[in-house]
Amino acid sequence: MLDLNYVRENLDRVGGALAARDMPATALDDFAQADAERRRVIAESDALNAERNTASRVIGALMKEGRREEAEVQRKQVGSLKDRIAELDQQRTQTEARMRELLSTLPNIPHESVPVGKDESAMLRFGVGGPSRSLISNQRITST
């Protein structure tokens, strides 16, 4: 399976390799969309976590000042933030699973030296097997 970071950083190269292997690029396109969705979810979750942390500090300050009613209002807001963060975490987990599934469908990238072709008939043959049998049998080791 291809490395997630490699595919993310080299979408064009992976797409070119798929085209060279005459493979559809739909899985790669779906991967790019899932990656964008994952990044969006992470950014939103991080922003909500920062908001929750700030609200928690405010709640602490309100409790010290004895303003419990205002603190309870803030706690309810923090509770809704926690629920949204949990939803985002679940969405992130599902998106990452989808990305791994898509990566498992992508074939390996052929080396640059591999000729492009639909099947093995496009491959070049440089010689089959090792040295001929007659060359091996005619060689003798002599000791001096």
N, C-alpha and C positions, 0 to 999 in steps of 0.2 A: 504494500500500500504506500502511496506517495505521502510525503510529509506535509502536514497541514500548512506550516509556515512557508515551505517551498512553493506550494501551489498558490498560496495567497500572494506571495511576492513575485511569482513568475506566471501569471495567468496567460500572458501572450505566448510565452514559450510552450506551456502545457497545451494551449489551444492549437498551436502550430504542430506539435507532436501528434495530437489527436487527428488533425487534418491529414498529416502524413500517413497515418495508419488507417485512413479512410473511416474514422470513427465519428459519430455525431458528437457535437459539443454541448448537448443539452445538459448533461450532468455537470459540466464545468460551469455553465451559465447558472444552473440551480445552486451550485456551490457558492458562486460569487454573490448571489442574492441572499443566501442563508448567512454568509459571512457578514454582509452589510446589516442584515437584521440582527445578528448577534452583537455586533458593535453598537448598534442603536440601543438595544436592550441594556447592554452593559453601561452605556453612558447615562441612560435614564435612571437605572438602578443606583449608580454612583451619586447622581444628583439628589435622588430621594434620600439616600443614606446621609449625605451631608446635611440636608434639610432636617432629617430626623435627629441628627446629633445636635444641631443648633437648637432645635425645639426642646430637646432633653435638657440642655443647659439652661434654657429659659425657664423650664418647669422647676428645676432645682432652685433657681434664683427666686422664683415666685413663692415656692414653699418656704424658703428662708425668711421671706418678707411676710409670711402669714397670709398670702393671697391664694387660698386654696381653691376658690371657685374658678379663678382664672387658670390656675394650674390644671384643674380637671378638664376644662375646655381644651387646653393644649394637649393633655393626655389623649383625649378622644381623637384629636387630629393626628397625633403620633401613631395611634392604633390604626387609623386608615392608611397612613404611610407604610406601616409594617405589612399590612395586607397587600398593598400594591407591590411592595418590594418582594414579597413571597411569590406573587403572581409572575413578576419579571424573572425571578430566579428559576421558576418552573419553565417559563418560556425559553430562557437561556439554555437550560438543560436539554429541552426538546430540540432546539435549534442545533446545539452541538452534536447531538445524536444523529440528526439529519445530515450534518456536515460529514461526520465519520462514515455514514452509510454511503454518501455520494463519493467520498474519497475511495472507498473500497471498490467502486465500480469503474474507476479510472485505471486504464492500463499503464504499465510502466512506460517511461519516456525512452525511446530508442536513442542510442548513442549517435553522435553526429556522423560517424563513419558508416553507419548502416544505410544502405541505399533505400530510397523511397520507392515503394511499390505496394500493390494490393496484396500480393501473396508471395510465396517463395520463388515463383517463376521470374520475378524481377531481381532476384539476388544474383550476385556475381560469384562464380566458383573459381577459386584460386588453386585448386589442387586437392585431391582427395587422398587421405591416408598419409603415411609417413614415407620414408625412403623405400625404394623398391627392394624386394627380397634378394635379388641378385647382387646388389651393392653390398648388402650386409654380409652375405655369405662369402664374398670374395675378399673381405677384409680379414687379415690375420694379424694376430699380435705376435711379434717375435721378440724374444728376449736376447739380450746380448751378454 
